[in-house]
Amino acid sequence: MDTSTLLAVTALLIVVAYVFGRGRSIGLAGGPSGVRNLNSLPFYYGTLTALWCGIPSLVLLAGWLVFDDVIISQLVIQEMPEAVRDMPSAELGLVINIVSNLAAGNTVGEVEPYMTQAAERLISLQQGSRMAMTVAVISVGMIAALAAWIRIKPEQRARTKVEASFKVILLACSCIAIFTTVGIVLSVLFESIRFFQSVPITDFLFGLEWSPQMAIRADQVGGSGAFGAVPLFVGTILISLIAMTVAVPAGLMAAIYLSEYANTKVRSAVKPMLEVLAGIPTVVYGFFAALTVAPFIRDSGGLVGLDISSESALAAGLVMGIMIIPFVSSLSDDVINAVPQSLRDGSFGLGATQSETIKQVVIPAALPGIVGGVLLAVSRAIGETMIVVMAAGLAAHLTFNPMESVTTVTVQIVTLLVGDQEFNSPKTLSAFALGLMLFVVTLALNYVALHVVRKYREQYE
């Protein structure tokens, strides 16, 4: 039984356990009229039985899936010839991939006899593992559900146990974000350290040339590799500045109009239309930038004597700014609407006009939320890839001219990791170093946002 089918069967067992647990509690109470004699509602007895059925079986299934491939691979390796077992890890991994492809029925060319035998053994172990996993998961779920069903009594505090269980489940869900963040940071950090062992960090941070082409042969010309990331940083900052120059004023002005000046009919029509921009896929923005905006900017520049590249930072930044407008406007609108009406009434009572109230009272009171929305938009701009690929190009040029072709950090990360890569060369590992820099920049932006929010929150709350 495959994993998806087993999950469906487990879910069905959980539902059945709930129904039987709830039915037993009602039966012990003497029918629906005797529910008041139970310590908890029948719902809690059924939920407790379902938890006893679901949690052990799902934990067993998750653990089985995590360790299954590792154990099977080791068993297959142990049955291979000794010369194969003594191979370096990279070559042994290649052999395992060939065996896996053979077991999956893929054509891999000429193979050794021991590989065919290993593939047959792998198929046998996988089939046995799936069968054992199915029996174990279903058996554990049924036994645990039966044990919970037998223990149901009218005086049992099912509600207390269910609430305690859900507290543990909610805590585990809360920890997922923490563990995921720690895992991401550690994986990027370790690979970045490997990169900096080959390339000095000063060359990476302050180098002015980016050409991550490593030499394959000792006599190869032009393949020494240059890992100066300054052109990537400059390109990222340039496009992000252009985008924010478009998005922040337009988004903030739209939010002020919708929240302070527009009537109900206009707001109900304009706000959904504005937020439609947030739902358009970024690749569509990329098409729009490459086929419409970039040629228009190039032709318009030619009319006034400007030489504008077909792929320019200006085109990518303008389209990216249009894409980011809903992030700024929607968040700013919500924050402005959250400003207490009493502050506006007090300002009007002192003789201020509506525009003066907005400038002197509403905007300062809403500034922490506006700053948060702007920084969210900045992070969105820094992490954008498709628009830059299609409208700004892939060439790492060190320039501050928005009319020339540039590239960004995220585009280079994608370029470096496309296809089958060997994670031992500085060329591939440089993508992790770039990712680490993005993480540091995002952390700095969050720190600034928290500082601004804390400063103004003390003033207006």
Buried (B, 14 or more C-beta within 10 A) or exposed (E): BEEEEBBEBBEEBBBBBBEBBBBBBBEBBEEEEEBEEBBBBBBBBBBBBBBBBBBBBBEBBEEBEEEBEEEBBEEBBEBBEEEBEEBEEEEBEEBBEBBBBBBEEEEBEEBEEBBEBBBEBBBEBBEEBBEEBBEBBBEBBBBBBBEBBEEBBBEBBBBEBBEEBEEEEEEEEEEEEEEEEEEEEEEBBEBBBBBBEBBEEEBBBEBEBBBBEBEEEEEEEEEEBBBBBBBBBBBBBBBBBBBBEBBBEBBBEBBBBBBBEBEEEEBEEBBEEBBEBBEEEBEEBBBBBBEEBBEEBBEEBEEEEEEBBEBBBBBBBBBBBBBBBBBBBBBBBBBBBEBEEEBBEEBBEEEBEEEEBBEEBBBBBBBBBBBBBBBBBBBBBBBBBBBBBBBBBBBBBBBEBBBBBBBBBBBBBBBBEEEEEEEEBBBBBBBBBBBBBBBEBBEEBEEEBBEBBEEBEEEBE
